[in-house]
Amino acid sequence: MCISNVKSYIFLRLFRGIYLLQINVASEMPIEGKGVTECLAEVKITKEDITSHPPKNTIEVMCFMKCLMFRNGKIDAKGKINVEKVEEDLSKVPGLTDKQKVDFKKCVIAVDKIEKCEDIKKIRLCWLALSKHH
């Protein structure tokens, strides 16, 4: 698996739940899992918007990610992050060291809340820090 696929896999896995398949940039990615269809419709974006490479960084994509985090129990109605749920998904990402997992958890705890779509950028910064060391 190339590094760009690992980065995409980590980011999407954390926010879309454990039901999605790994991204293969060279082929079409199946989009499935809890809340995906509903969040696509709610935010009015397409599957292509969330699977493009490089990923789009639009407000709609951020709102989609926030929607999925909520529907998958990673944030509550007030935006509080359920660190245990995020950590549970992170533990299923292949190739991460214990230190990377601990560092990511610390970063997510520091984020505190995801109240607006733009707040997804805070989590993205945690992911970018993680992917630099992977």
KADA-V467351 format. One record per backbone hydrogen bond with DSSP energy under -0.5 kcal/mol. CO is the residue of the C=O (numbers start at 1). NH is the residue of the N-H. E is the energy in kcal/mol with one decimal. If there is no record, write none. Layout:
co->[CO	CO]
nh->[NH	NH]
e->[E	E]
This chain:
co->[2	3	4	5	6	7	8	9	10	11	12	13	17	24	30	30	33	35	36	37	38	39	40	40	46	47	47	48	49	58	59	60	61	62	63	64	65	66	67	68	69	69	70	74	76	79	80	81	82	82	83	84	85	86	87	89	90	92	93	97	98	99	100	101	102	103	104	105	106	107	108	111	112	113	116	117	118	119	119	120	121	122	123	124	125	126	127	128	129	130	131]
nh->[6	7	8	9	10	11	12	13	14	15	16	17	20	27	21	32	36	39	40	41	42	43	44	45	50	50	51	52	56	62	63	64	65	66	67	68	69	70	71	72	74	75	73	82	79	114	76	83	85	86	87	88	89	90	91	92	93	94	96	101	102	103	104	105	106	107	108	109	110	111	112	113	81	115	119	120	121	122	123	124	125	126	127	128	129	130	131	132	133	133	134]
e->[-1.9	-2.6	-2.2	-2.6	-2.6	-2.5	-2.7	-2.5	-2.3	-1.3	-2.2	-1.1	-0.7	-2.1	-0.5	-0.6	-1.4	-2.9	-2.6	-2.1	-2.8	-2.3	-1.2	-1.8	-0.9	-0.7	-1.1	-0.9	-0.7	-2.2	-2.6	-2.2	-2.4	-2.3	-2.5	-2.5	-2.5	-2.2	-2.8	-2.0	-2.9	-1.2	-1.7	-3.2	-2.1	-2.6	-1.8	-1.3	-0.6	-1.8	-3.0	-2.3	-1.9	-2.4	-2.1	-1.4	-1.6	-0.6	-0.9	-2.0	-2.5	-2.9	-2.5	-2.4	-2.4	-2.1	-2.6	-2.5	-1.9	-1.1	-1.1	-2.2	-1.6	-0.5	-1.5	-2.0	-1.8	-1.5	-0.8	-2.5	-2.0	-1.2	-2.3	-2.9	-2.1	-2.1	-2.9	-1.5	-0.7	-1.0	-0.8]
